[in-house]
Amino acid sequence: MKTRAVTGFVFIMMLIAAACGDASGIPSPTDAVEPTPRSVSTLALPVTTATEGLTYEGDLRVGVWARVEGTGDCLNFRFSDSTGARNPINYCRPDGYEVYVVGGPRFNGDQWSWEIAGHGWAADDFLAFDREEDLETRVISGFAGLGKIAYIGPQGDLWVMHADGSNREKIVDIDPGVGPRYSPQIGNPKWSPDGTEILVTFSMADEIGNWSTDLRVISLRGSTINEISSAASGSWSPDGGHVAFLHDFSDAGAGVVHATPAVYDLTTGVTTEIGPEGFYLEGPKWRSNDQLLYQGEEGAHLVTADGV
């Protein structure tokens, strides 16, 4: 195995707050440290637009609270609007459950779907607009003190809110760039174990449309603390001191990437490759602070953080 230094640099970005998920919005640890309070901007609600030549004619829109209805025992949320794969985090919610709409609508050839904060995508048929509640004052009783939710908003920005829907703040404001094609993209927010930082995937295109993807550790004030170049599928170590990821990756199609599993030391900025270059479906997973498991072409491998 070999060790390479990967440069990290600080990239200050504007931050604010709001609610919801990649399909990726996830709750913070319950003992998260509260940041210093600051002013919160009003969340602007974009106009619902047509998708694939079709115009959505229902009541839902981005930025409203909806109620889960007509699901029987459970509404299963999906990773995206076009896949049947369930989101394993908070994917099952019963009738009467209240959710916050952060993306959509999208038509997948069969039905309209909406992106729900902290859950994933849900079919329009199972969601009803809660007209009695006001967006800016809506708070869900019983959720206070349950930590925070990080999510990607409708314009691609990174937001954080309390689990009860209060204190929404945008912490990373995405510059639209030269048209939507070249706008930077943030995805897959993941809380640090102590709830004070968020790991995100950051993708950006150059002037001719060539994309590059990095991992960035973002503070709750919006600054970039660490940046891991040419990286994806990141995950925190249990102690928050390292990030496991796929390095120097390229898309091989069908959800597979050609890459090298590696570990990044957030203190020293050193990257250690822990497995061979090859084809992978997902990044390495932590088993403890010094052990990881990755699934390669030759099966599963348990290794230490130094690659042994």
N, C-alpha and C positions, 0 to 999 in steps of 0.2 A: 504494500500500500504506500501511497506517497502523500506528502503534506504540502499544501500550497497556501500562500498568503493571499487573502482576498481583501482588497481595500474597502473599508467602510467610510463613508463620509456623511456629513450632516447636511440634510436638505430640508430647509424650513418651508413648511406649507401652512396655509391658512386653515383654521379649524373653527367649527361651530357645533350644533347638535340636533338630533331627531331620532326616529324610530325605525329600525328593521332590516332583513336578511337575504347572500349567496345561498335568497334561499340560503344565503350564507350568514345571516345575522345570528349571533350566538350570545348567550348570557355570560356575563363575567363571573368570576368567583364571588361568593357571597360576602367575603371579607375584603373586597376591593377597597383600596385607599381612595378617598374622595379627593378630587382635584380642587384647587382654589376656585370658588364660584366666579363666574363672569357673565357678561350679558349674553342673552340668547336671541338669535335672529328668528323672525317668523318664517316658518316653512312655506315656501311658495308652491302652489299646486299647479302642475303643468296641465295643459289641456289634453284630454284624451284624443289620440290620433288614430287614423285608420291603419290597419295591419293587412298586408298582402292584398290591397285593393278593397278590403272589407271595412266597414265602419261599425264599431261597437255601439249598440243602441240601448244598452242597459243602464242601470242607475249607478253602478260602481265607478270609481275613478281613483287615481293615485292620491293618497293623502287622507283617506277616510277610514273610519272604523267600520268593520263588517262583522256580522254574526254568522257563525257556522250553523247551517240549517239543512234538514233533509238527508242527513248522513246515516241515520240509525245510530249505531254504537260509536262510529269513528270515521273521521275524515282523514285519509292518508295523503300527506303532502308529498310532492315529487321534487327531485333535484332540479328539474327544469320543466318548461312548458311543453317540451316535445319528447320527453322520455318517460318510460313506465317505471323507472327506478325510484324507489321510495327514499326520502331523506331520513336517515336513521336518527337524526337529532330532532326531537319534538315533532315527529311526523304524524302523530295520531291525536286528534282532538274531537270531542263529542259535540252533539247538538248544543247550541246555546253558548258555545265558547266564542269570545270576542277576539278579533284579530285586526291588525293594522296593515293596510294595503300600501305597498311601496313600489310596485312595478306592474306593468301591463297596460292594457290587455294585449294578449297575443293569441292568434288563432292558429291551431295546429292541424287544421284540416277537418277537425271533428267538433271542437268546442273552444270557447274562449277560456283563457287561464289568466290568473293574477298572481303576482309575487307577494307573499305574506311575510312580514317582518319576523325573523327568527325561526321560520318554518320551512319555506320553500314555495312551490307553486301549487295552486289549488284551482279546480274547475269552477267557473263562474256559477254553474248550476247550484253549488252548495254554499254560496255566500250571499248574504242579504245586507244591503246598506243600512246602517243604524242611523236613521235620520234625526233621532232625538239627542244625539250627542254632538258637541262642538269640538272641532279638531284641536284647537289651541288649549282647551281646558280639560279635555278628556283624560281621566285617570282611572285605571282599573283597581277597584277596591280589593284588598287582600294581597296585592303584589308588592307593596311597599317593603323595602328592606331586603329584597331578593337579588340585589346586585344590579348589573346593567346589561344592556343589549347593544352589540355593535352590528351595524348592517350597512349595505350599500344602497344609497338612495336612488330615486328615479333618474337623476342626472349623472349618476356614476360616482357621486361623492361619498366619503366615509362619514357615517353618523354614529353617535352614541346617545342612548337614552336610558333612563331608569326603567326597571322591569315593569313598573306600573304605567308607563307611557308618558311620564312627566320629564321635564328638563331635557328636551331634545337639543342636541348640539352637533353641528357639522364640524368635524375636526380636520378633514382634508377636503379642500375645495379644488376640484379638477378643472384645469384650464381646458376649454373646449378645443383649442388648437385650430388647425386649418380644416374645418369641416369635420363631421362625425367620424369619417374614416380614419383620421389621424389624431383623434382625441385619445389622451392617455386613459388607461383603464385600471381600476383597482378591483381586486376580488379576494375571496376566501379569507375574510378577517378571522383571526384566532387570538384569543386573550392569552397574555402571559399568566403563569400560575398565580402570581400575586395580584393580578387584575389592574396593573398600572400601565401596561403597554399592549399594543396590538400588532400582530404579525400579519402582513398583507402581501398579496401578489401584485406587482406593479408592472404593467405592460405599456410600452410606448413605441410609436412608429417614427421612422425618420422621414425626411421630406419626400422620399420616393415610395414609402409604404412598407419598408422592411421593419418587422417587429422584433423587439427584444423584451425579455421578461426578467425581472429581478424580484427578490424578496426584500421587504423593508420592515423594520421595527419602528413603529410610530408611537410617540408618547401621547397622553391624553391632551396635551397642549398643541399637538399637531406637528411637532418637529420629527424629522427622521433621525433616529438614534443610531441605527445600523443599516447598511445596505449590502446585500449579498448578490453579486452580479451573476447573470445567466443561471438563474435558479428558480425552482418551482416546487410545489408539493411540500411546503415547509411544515414542520411540527416542533413545538417547544419540548425541551427536556423537562422532567418533573420539577427540577430546581430552577428553571428559567435561565440557566447559564449558557445553553447551547441550542442550536436549531438544526434538526436533521432535514435533508432536502435532496432533490435530484438536481445534479450539476451538469452544465454544458449539454442541455437537452435539446432535442428536436422532435417534432411531431412525426410519428410513424403511421398515423391513421388508426381508426377503430379504437380510440381511447388509449393507445399505446404510445409511449415516448422512448426515444433512444437517449440514454443518459447514464450518469454515474452517481450512485448513492454516496452522500457525503454528510459531514457534520461540521458546522461553523461554530467556533468559540466566540461568543459575543463580547468577551473581555479582551482577548488578544487579536481578534480579527483573522485567525488562522482557520483555513478549511482543510479537513482531513477526509480523504476518500476512504470509504469503509467497504466498498464492493467494486466489482468489475464494471467496466463500460458494457452496456447491453440494453435490452428492451425491458421496460417496466410499465406496469399498470398504475402503480401508485408509489409514493415515496416511502422511505424507511419509517418504522414506528418505534417509539421508545417503549422499552420494557421496564427500565429503571434508569437512574441517572447515568449509568455507564454501560448499559446494554441496549441494543437495538435489534429489530427484526426486519429484514427486507425480503421480498419475494422476487427472485430473478428467473432467468430462463431455465436454470437448473434446480429450481425449487426454493424452499425457504432457508434463510441463513440467519443465525444468531451471532452477532459480533459485538465487540466492545466499541466504545466511542472513539478509540484510537485506531480502529480498523483491524484489530487482531481477532 
